[in-house]
Amino acid sequence: MTTEFALLRGLSDGERRQLLASCTPRRFKRREILCHEGDPGDTLHLVVSGLLLIRVATPLGYTATLSVIGPGDAFGELALLSPEAKRTATVEAAENAETLSLSRAQLTALRATYPGVERMLTDTLVEQVRRLSGMVLEALYLPVEARVVRRLVNLARIYGGPAPIAEIRLTQDDLASMAGTTRVTANKILRELEDRSIVELRRGRIVVTDRRALVAAANTYH
Ligand SMILES: Nc1ncnc2c1ncn2[C@@H]1O[C@@H]2COP(=O)(O)O[C@H]2[C@H]1O
């Protein structure tokens, strides 16, 4: 089955074919770093397989996991959009992964020829602004329980697809940093969910055993 890339949705079939033909297939091993925060970047990656962690250094000097991306997602577009820009995050392979990469030079050539590519880059920025303002709203106005539960719902989708049970292969530290809280608080919320038979806590992973109940719990905060 071919991966459908959200980023390429607005392109015509011809434009999409041309763009994919310019890409270079790359393979990464689990724990390999695909790019470092602060480094100059000149490659856009489309994720074909595997899951990748988006990490940043916090103002207090910790490394926080912000997000997990997987097949059909893209990363690296931000540093490409401005010539001097540095990578805004470190991207690490959570498991073996494959991407299709496109260099700045290739993208520049495609931009000059295909109008859909220019539109695609604008759409990407609009999407980033929407995502970031959503995150700010959540961080400012949702209680911590809601943030943790909503993150779990999202991660269950990424790790479990349509399956009724989702095994999220992340630590409680990762979940805590994605929800903007401490491990102690995240653990307390997870234990309450465990008491309600919604999740099971295992070493280095969180198993969502009742996704329907988890979604219902997330909806109680609307
Ligand atoms: N909060 C985030 N959620 C998802 N992806 C992100 C986030 N922050 C940065 N990225 C991606 O990580 C990439 C790191 O390199 P770039 O800054 O070029 O482009 C960045 C985005 O594609």
The ligand as an SDF file (V2000), in Angstrom:
LIG
                    3D

 22 25  0  0  0  0  0  0  0  0999 V2000
    5.4150   20.7750   18.1290 N   0  0  0  0  0  0  0  0  0  0  0  0
    5.7080   20.1070   17.0040 C   0  0  0  0  0  0  0  0  0  0  0  0
    4.9070   19.0920   16.5810 N   0  0  0  0  0  0  0  0  0  0  0  0
    5.1770   18.4190   15.4490 C   0  0  0  0  0  0  0  0  0  0  0  0
    6.2390   18.6810   14.6650 N   0  0  0  0  0  0  0  0  0  0  0  0
    7.0580   19.6620   15.0270 C   0  0  0  0  0  0  0  0  0  0  0  0
    6.8470   20.4270   16.2040 C   0  0  0  0  0  0  0  0  0  0  0  0
    7.8470   21.3330   16.3070 N   0  0  0  0  0  0  0  0  0  0  0  0
    8.6500   21.1330   15.2410 C   0  0  0  0  0  0  0  0  0  0  0  0
    8.1810   20.1310   14.4690 N   0  0  0  0  0  0  0  0  0  0  0  0
    8.7870   19.5670   13.2480 C   0  0  0  0  0  0  0  0  0  0  0  0
   10.1340   19.2190   13.5750 O   0  0  0  0  0  0  0  0  0  0  0  0
   10.9450   19.7790   12.5570 C   0  0  0  0  0  0  0  0  0  0  0  0
   12.3740   20.1000   12.9600 C   0  0  0  0  0  0  0  0  0  0  0  0
   13.0060   20.7170   11.8570 O   0  0  0  0  0  0  0  0  0  0  0  0
   12.3170   22.0220   11.1940 P   0  0  0  0  0  0  0  0  0  0  0  0
   12.3740   23.1490   12.1540 O   0  0  0  0  0  0  0  0  0  0  0  0
   12.8740   22.2140    9.8490 O   0  0  0  0  0  0  0  0  0  0  0  0
   10.7690   21.5930   11.0120 O   0  0  0  0  0  0  0  0  0  0  0  0
   10.1860   21.0730   12.1840 C   0  0  0  0  0  0  0  0  0  0  0  0
    8.7870   20.5820   12.1050 C   0  0  0  0  0  0  0  0  0  0  0  0
    8.5740   19.8910   10.8940 O   0  0  0  0  0  0  0  0  0  0  0  0
  1  2  1  0
  2  3  1  0
  2  7  2  0
  3  4  2  0
  4  5  1  0
  5  6  2  0
  6  7  1  0
  6 10  1  0
  7  8  1  0
  8  9  2  0
  9 10  1  0
 10 11  1  0
 11 12  1  0
 11 21  1  0
 12 13  1  0
 13 14  1  0
 13 20  1  0
 14 15  1  0
 15 16  1  0
 16 17  2  0
 16 18  1  0
 16 19  1  0
 19 20  1  0
 20 21  1  0
 21 22  1  0
M  END
$$$$
